[in-house]
Amino acid sequence: MSDRAPTSPVSRERSREIKRLSVILAARQARLLSRVDLAEMTGLPAATVTALVRELIAEGYLIERGPGAPTTGRPREMLEFNPRAELVAAVSLEPPRISCEIADSEGAIIAHRTARFGGDVVETVCTFVLDLVGDNLPSLRGVAIAVPGVSTNGAVRLAPSVGLVEAWPIGESVQQRLGVPVVVDNDVNLMAAGECVAGAGADVANLLLIHVADGIGAGLVLDGKVRRGASGAAGEVGFMPVDAAPARSYSGVGEFEARWSVNAITERLVALHPGRRPESPVRELIQLAATSKPAREYLDEVLDAWARLILSCVCVIDPGMVLLSGAAAELDDAALEQIQSLLAAKTPAPTEVRRATLGDQAVLHGAISYALSAAVPLPSLP
C-alpha cells in the first residue's frame, strides 16, 4: 500500500490551470506555432498539449492555419493565437465626460466611446463597459480605470471632480459587478505609462510627467515602472505649499494647483482681457503676452512657478526627462525654452523638457497597458 497522499481535486485543478495559462502565454508570445513548438516552449508532455490545444481552439484562443513551411519529415500543423479571444476595457473618468476603449490582447482598439459623465461612478463605469463590449463580454479579461484622484488598492480619494474626497472602493465594486480583474490608478500615472508605451517617453526608462488641467499632478516612471508611493499619493504635486506657512484647510484641492492650474490662469486671463472665457487659456495667454506687458509679466510668473515645481521634483528623483502634458503642452517653443533655461541654471543633473505627444489618448494607452497586465497573470505554483 502506498504512503503517498492522494492529490486533492483542488490541487489537480490548479495544476491544470497553470498548464493552460502556460500554453496561452506561449501562443501569445509566438503568435504562430505548432503543437511541437508549444510542447518545447512549455515543457509539457505532447499529450497534455494536444488536449489543451483542442480546448483552446474550441474557446477561440487558437486558430488552425494548416501546414507550415516544409521541414524535414511531415509538415507541422500551425496554430495562430487569436488576439481577440482576450479583450480589455480602458476607462477614463475625465469630468464632465467619460471615455472607454475596448482593445484586444495586442492593444488594438476595436471600440471607442465618449459620453457625458454623471451619476454614480460604479454604475456609470459598469454600464459603459457592458454596453461597449456587447456580445463580446465572455472575452473580457480585465478593466483599468483612470481617476483624477489618489487610488490605493482600488479605493479612490481626493477626487472632488467625481464626487470622491474620502476613500471609496471603486475597483472592488466594479470587479464584483463585471467578474474580471480591475485596476484603478490616478489618471496622470496612466498618462505617464501611456507616453512610455507610445508617446514622447518611448525611448527612456525614467521620466516625470507634469499634467496641468483643472488640477496639477505628476506621474513618475523610474526604471520603466510607474511609482505610486506608500499610499498611492506619489505625484500629488498640486498639494505642494505655495507660501512659507501653508494653509491648514482641507478641500481636496491643493495650494499649488489652486494658484497655477488652468482654472486660475483662466480667471487671471479674463481679468487681463475682459470678455469671453478662453477655451485654451495657456495658448491665449501666450498670444496676449506678445502685445500686453501685464500679460507678459503674468506669463513669466506662470512659467517660473511651473519651473520651480519641476525643480523641486527633479532635485529629489532625478528623472532625466520631464514631459509637459495637458495645458502645459500648449506652450510654444519660446516658453518651453524659458522653462528649460530656468531648470538648467539650478538643477543638479541634466534634465530635458519635452511636450507630451499623445494628448487625451495618453491615459487610454496607459489604461490598456494596465488592463492587459492585470488580465493575464503569469502562472505560478500554489
C-alpha positions as CSV (number, residue, x, y, z in Angstrom):
1,M,0.0,0.0,0.0
2,S,1.4,3.4,-1.0
3,D,2.2,6.0,1.7
4,R,1.8,8.8,-0.9
5,A,-1.1,11.2,0.0
6,P,-3.7,11.4,-2.8
7,T,-3.7,14.6,-4.8
8,S,-6.7,16.8,-3.9
9,P,-9.1,17.8,-6.6
10,V,-8.2,21.4,-5.9
11,S,-4.5,20.8,-6.5
12,R,-5.2,19.0,-9.7
13,E,-7.5,21.8,-10.9
14,R,-4.8,24.4,-10.0
15,S,-2.1,22.4,-11.8
16,R,-4.3,22.1,-14.9
17,E,-5.0,25.9,-14.9
18,I,-1.2,26.6,-14.6
19,K,-0.6,24.4,-17.7
20,R,-3.4,26.0,-19.6
21,L,-2.1,29.5,-18.9
22,S,1.4,28.4,-19.9
23,V,0.1,27.3,-23.3
24,I,-1.8,30.6,-23.7
25,L,1.2,32.7,-22.8
26,A,3.5,30.7,-25.2
27,A,1.0,31.1,-28.0
28,R,0.5,34.8,-27.4
29,Q,4.3,35.3,-27.4
30,A,5.0,33.3,-30.6
31,R,1.7,34.2,-32.4
32,L,2.2,31.4,-34.9
33,L,3.5,28.0,-33.9
34,S,2.9,24.2,-34.0
35,R,1.9,21.8,-31.2
36,V,5.6,20.6,-31.1
37,D,6.7,24.2,-30.6
38,L,4.2,24.6,-27.7
39,A,5.5,21.4,-26.1
40,E,9.1,22.7,-26.3
41,M,8.2,26.2,-25.0
42,T,6.1,25.0,-22.1
43,G,7.9,21.7,-21.2
44,L,4.6,19.9,-21.1
45,P,4.1,16.4,-22.5
46,A,2.8,16.2,-26.1
47,A,-0.5,14.5,-24.9
48,T,-1.2,17.3,-22.5
49,V,-0.5,20.0,-25.1
50,T,-2.8,18.2,-27.6
51,A,-5.7,18.1,-25.1
52,L,-5.2,21.8,-24.1
53,V,-4.9,22.9,-27.7
54,R,-8.2,21.1,-28.5
55,E,-9.9,23.1,-25.8
56,L,-8.3,26.4,-26.7
57,I,-9.4,26.0,-30.3
58,A,-12.9,25.4,-29.2
59,E,-12.7,28.5,-27.0
60,G,-11.4,30.7,-29.8
61,Y,-7.9,31.3,-28.4
62,L,-6.2,29.3,-31.2
63,I,-7.0,29.1,-34.9
64,E,-5.8,26.3,-37.1
65,R,-3.8,27.6,-40.1
66,G,-2.8,24.4,-41.9
67,P,0.7,23.0,-42.7
68,G,3.6,25.2,-42.0
69,A,6.8,25.7,-44.1
70,P,8.3,22.5,-45.3
71,T,10.8,20.9,-42.9
72,T,12.4,17.5,-42.6
73,G,9.7,15.0,-42.1
74,R,5.9,15.6,-42.0
75,P,4.8,19.2,-42.2
76,R,3.6,20.5,-38.9
77,E,0.0,21.9,-38.5
78,M,0.3,25.5,-37.5
79,L,-1.7,27.3,-34.8
80,E,-2.3,31.1,-34.6
81,F,-3.1,32.9,-31.5
82,N,-6.3,34.9,-31.8
83,P,-5.7,38.3,-30.0
84,R,-9.5,39.0,-29.9
85,A,-10.0,36.0,-27.7
86,E,-8.9,38.3,-24.9
87,L,-10.4,41.8,-24.6
88,V,-9.7,44.5,-22.1
89,A,-11.5,47.7,-21.3
90,A,-9.8,51.0,-20.6
91,V,-12.0,53.6,-18.8
92,S,-11.0,57.3,-18.2
93,L,-13.1,59.4,-15.9
94,E,-12.5,63.0,-17.0
95,P,-15.4,65.1,-15.9
96,P,-17.6,66.2,-17.4
97,R,-17.0,63.2,-19.7
98,I,-16.2,59.5,-19.5
99,S,-14.2,57.7,-22.2
100,C,-13.9,53.9,-22.8
101,E,-12.0,51.8,-25.2
102,I,-12.1,48.1,-25.8
103,A,-8.8,46.6,-27.0
104,D,-7.6,43.1,-27.9
105,S,-4.5,41.5,-26.3
106,E,-2.2,43.2,-28.8
107,G,-3.6,46.6,-27.8
108,A,-5.5,47.1,-31.0
109,I,-8.6,49.2,-30.3
110,I,-11.8,47.7,-31.5
111,A,-14.4,50.0,-30.0
112,H,-14.4,53.5,-28.5
113,R,-17.0,55.8,-27.0
114,T,-17.1,59.1,-25.1
115,A,-20.1,60.5,-23.3
116,R,-21.1,62.8,-20.6
117,F,-20.2,61.6,-17.1
118,G,-22.8,61.8,-14.3
119,G,-24.4,59.9,-11.5
120,D,-22.9,57.0,-9.5
121,V,-19.3,56.2,-10.5
122,V,-19.5,52.4,-10.3
123,E,-22.9,52.2,-12.1
124,T,-21.7,54.5,-14.8
125,V,-18.4,52.6,-15.4
126,C,-20.1,49.2,-15.4
127,T,-22.9,50.3,-17.7
128,F,-20.5,51.9,-20.1
129,V,-18.2,48.9,-20.3
130,L,-21.0,46.4,-20.7
131,D,-22.7,48.5,-23.5
132,L,-19.4,48.9,-25.4
133,V,-18.2,45.3,-25.1
134,G,-21.6,44.0,-26.0
135,D,-21.8,40.3,-27.2
136,N,-18.0,40.0,-26.6
137,L,-18.5,40.1,-22.8
138,P,-17.2,36.4,-22.4
139,S,-13.9,37.5,-23.9
140,L,-13.4,40.4,-21.4
141,R,-10.4,39.7,-19.3
142,G,-9.7,42.9,-17.4
143,V,-10.6,46.6,-16.8
144,A,-8.4,49.6,-16.0
145,I,-9.9,52.8,-14.7
146,A,-8.2,56.1,-14.7
147,V,-9.4,58.6,-12.0
148,P,-8.5,62.2,-11.2
149,G,-7.5,61.4,-7.7
150,V,-5.5,59.1,-5.4
151,S,-6.0,55.3,-5.7
152,T,-4.9,52.8,-3.1
153,N,-5.8,49.2,-3.7
154,G,-8.7,50.3,-5.9
155,A,-10.1,52.7,-3.4
156,V,-10.3,56.3,-4.7
157,R,-10.0,59.6,-2.7
158,L,-9.0,63.2,-3.3
159,A,-11.1,63.1,-6.5
160,P,-13.6,66.0,-5.9
161,S,-14.4,66.3,-9.7
162,V,-16.1,62.9,-9.5
163,G,-17.5,63.5,-6.0
164,L,-15.0,61.4,-4.1
165,V,-12.9,63.1,-1.4
166,E,-12.9,60.3,1.1
167,A,-11.9,56.7,0.1
168,W,-14.4,54.7,-1.9
169,P,-13.7,51.1,-3.2
170,I,-14.4,51.7,-6.9
171,G,-12.1,48.8,-8.0
172,E,-13.6,46.2,-5.8
173,S,-17.2,47.3,-6.6
174,V,-16.6,47.2,-10.4
175,Q,-14.8,43.8,-10.1
176,Q,-17.8,42.3,-8.3
177,R,-20.1,43.6,-11.0
178,L,-18.1,42.6,-14.0
179,G,-16.3,39.5,-12.7
180,V,-12.9,40.3,-14.1
181,P,-9.7,41.8,-12.6
182,V,-9.9,45.6,-12.2
183,V,-7.0,48.1,-11.8
184,V,-7.7,51.6,-10.7
185,D,-5.0,54.3,-10.8
186,N,-4.5,58.0,-10.9
187,D,-5.1,59.4,-14.4
188,V,-1.7,61.1,-14.5
189,N,0.1,57.9,-13.7
190,L,-1.7,56.3,-16.6
191,M,-0.8,59.2,-18.8
192,A,2.9,58.7,-17.9
193,A,2.5,55.0,-18.7
194,G,0.9,55.8,-22.0
195,E,3.6,58.2,-23.0
196,C,6.2,55.5,-22.2
197,V,4.3,52.9,-24.3
198,A,3.5,55.0,-27.4
199,G,4.5,58.7,-26.9
200,A,7.3,61.1,-26.1
201,G,8.8,58.8,-23.4
202,A,9.0,55.6,-25.5
203,D,12.8,56.0,-25.7
204,V,13.5,56.3,-22.0
205,A,13.1,54.3,-18.7
206,N,12.9,57.3,-16.4
207,L,10.7,60.4,-16.6
208,L,8.5,62.8,-14.8
209,L,5.2,63.9,-16.4
210,I,3.6,67.1,-15.2
211,H,-0.1,67.4,-16.2
212,V,-1.8,70.8,-15.9
213,A,-5.6,70.9,-16.1
214,D,-8.2,71.9,-13.5
215,G,-5.7,70.4,-11.1
216,I,-2.0,69.7,-11.3
217,G,-0.5,66.3,-10.9
218,A,2.6,64.3,-11.8
219,G,3.3,60.8,-13.0
220,L,6.7,59.3,-12.1
221,V,8.4,56.4,-14.1
222,L,11.6,55.1,-12.7
223,D,13.4,52.0,-14.2
224,G,10.5,51.5,-16.5
225,K,7.9,51.3,-13.8
226,V,5.2,53.7,-12.6
227,R,5.9,54.6,-9.0
228,R,3.0,55.3,-6.7
229,G,4.5,55.6,-3.2
230,A,3.4,54.1,0.1
231,S,-0.2,55.0,-0.1
232,G,-0.6,55.7,-3.9
233,A,-0.3,59.5,-3.5
234,A,3.1,59.9,-5.2
235,G,2.8,62.7,-7.7
236,E,0.2,64.8,-6.0
237,V,2.3,67.9,-6.6
238,G,-0.8,70.1,-6.7
239,F,-0.7,70.0,-2.9
240,M,2.8,71.4,-2.6
241,P,2.7,74.6,-0.5
242,V,2.9,78.0,-2.1
243,D,3.7,80.1,0.9
244,A,6.0,79.6,3.9
245,A,3.0,79.0,6.2
246,P,0.8,76.5,4.2
247,A,-3.0,76.7,4.7
248,R,-4.5,74.2,7.0
249,S,-7.9,73.9,5.4
250,Y,-8.7,70.7,3.5
251,S,-11.0,70.7,0.5
252,G,-9.4,68.1,-1.9
253,V,-7.7,70.9,-3.9
254,G,-4.1,71.7,-3.3
255,E,-2.5,75.1,-2.7
256,F,-0.3,75.0,-5.8
257,E,-2.9,73.9,-8.2
258,A,-5.4,76.4,-6.8
259,R,-3.0,79.1,-7.9
260,W,-1.3,77.8,-11.0
261,S,-3.8,75.4,-12.7
262,V,-5.9,76.1,-15.8
263,N,-8.8,77.4,-13.7
264,A,-6.5,80.0,-12.0
265,I,-4.9,81.0,-15.3
266,T,-8.4,81.4,-16.9
267,E,-9.6,83.8,-14.1
268,R,-6.4,85.9,-14.4
269,L,-6.7,86.0,-18.2
270,V,-10.3,87.2,-18.0
271,A,-9.2,89.9,-15.7
272,L,-6.4,90.9,-18.1
273,H,-8.6,90.7,-21.2
274,P,-12.3,91.1,-20.2
275,G,-14.8,89.4,-22.4
276,R,-15.4,85.7,-23.2
277,R,-13.8,83.0,-21.2
278,P,-10.8,81.4,-23.1
279,E,-11.1,77.9,-24.4
280,S,-7.3,77.4,-24.3
281,P,-6.1,79.8,-21.6
282,V,-2.4,78.9,-21.8
283,R,-2.3,79.3,-25.6
284,E,-4.3,82.5,-25.5
285,L,-2.1,83.9,-22.6
286,I,1.0,83.4,-24.8
287,Q,-0.7,85.2,-27.7
288,L,-1.8,88.1,-25.5
289,A,1.7,88.3,-23.9
290,A,3.1,89.3,-27.3
291,T,1.2,92.7,-27.2
292,S,0.4,93.2,-23.5
293,K,3.0,93.9,-20.8
294,P,0.8,92.8,-17.9
295,A,0.1,89.5,-19.8
296,R,3.8,89.1,-20.4
297,E,4.6,89.6,-16.7
298,Y,1.9,87.1,-15.7
299,L,3.1,84.5,-18.3
300,D,6.6,84.8,-16.7
301,E,5.1,84.2,-13.3
302,V,3.3,81.0,-14.6
303,L,6.5,79.7,-16.2
304,D,8.6,80.5,-13.1
305,A,6.0,78.7,-10.9
306,W,5.9,75.6,-13.1
307,A,9.7,75.6,-13.3
308,R,10.0,75.8,-9.5
309,L,7.6,72.9,-9.2
310,I,9.6,70.8,-11.7
311,L,12.9,71.8,-10.0
312,S,11.6,70.6,-6.6
313,C,10.7,67.2,-8.1
314,V,13.9,66.9,-10.1
315,C,16.1,67.6,-7.1
316,V,14.6,64.6,-5.3
317,I,14.1,62.0,-8.1
318,D,16.5,62.9,-11.0
319,P,14.2,61.7,-13.8
320,G,16.4,62.9,-16.6
321,M,13.3,63.9,-18.6
322,V,10.2,65.9,-17.9
323,L,7.1,65.7,-20.1
324,L,4.7,68.6,-20.0
325,S,1.1,67.4,-20.5
326,G,-2.4,68.9,-20.7
327,A,-2.4,72.7,-20.9
328,A,1.4,72.8,-20.3
329,A,1.8,71.0,-23.6
330,E,0.4,74.1,-25.3
331,L,3.5,76.1,-24.5
332,D,5.2,77.4,-27.6
333,D,8.9,76.9,-28.3
334,A,10.0,80.1,-26.6
335,A,8.1,79.3,-23.4
336,L,9.4,75.8,-23.4
337,E,12.9,77.1,-23.8
338,Q,12.3,79.5,-20.9
339,I,11.4,76.7,-18.6
340,Q,14.4,74.6,-19.8
341,S,16.7,77.6,-19.1
342,L,15.3,78.1,-15.6
343,L,15.9,74.5,-14.9
344,A,19.4,74.3,-16.4
345,A,20.5,77.2,-14.1
346,K,19.5,75.3,-11.0
347,T,19.2,71.5,-11.5
348,P,22.0,69.3,-10.1
349,A,21.7,66.9,-13.1
350,P,20.8,67.4,-16.8
351,T,17.1,67.4,-17.3
352,E,15.4,67.5,-20.8
353,V,12.0,69.1,-21.0
354,R,9.6,67.9,-23.8
355,R,6.0,68.2,-24.6
356,A,3.9,65.1,-24.2
357,T,2.6,64.0,-27.6
358,L,-0.4,61.7,-27.1
359,G,-2.8,64.3,-25.6
360,D,-6.2,62.9,-24.5
361,Q,-5.1,59.4,-25.8
362,A,-2.3,59.1,-23.3
363,V,-4.4,58.0,-20.4
364,L,-6.2,55.3,-22.5
365,H,-2.9,54.0,-23.9
366,G,-1.7,53.6,-20.3
367,A,-5.0,52.1,-19.2
368,I,-4.9,49.5,-22.0
369,S,-1.4,48.6,-20.9
370,Y,-2.5,48.2,-17.3
371,A,-5.6,46.2,-18.2
372,L,-3.5,43.8,-20.3
373,S,-1.1,43.3,-17.4
374,A,-3.9,42.6,-15.0
375,A,-5.9,40.4,-17.4
376,V,-3.4,37.6,-17.8
377,P,-1.2,36.9,-14.7
378,L,1.9,34.8,-15.1
379,P,1.2,31.2,-14.0
380,S,2.7,30.4,-10.6
381,L,2.6,27.4,-8.3
382,P,0.2,27.5,-5.4
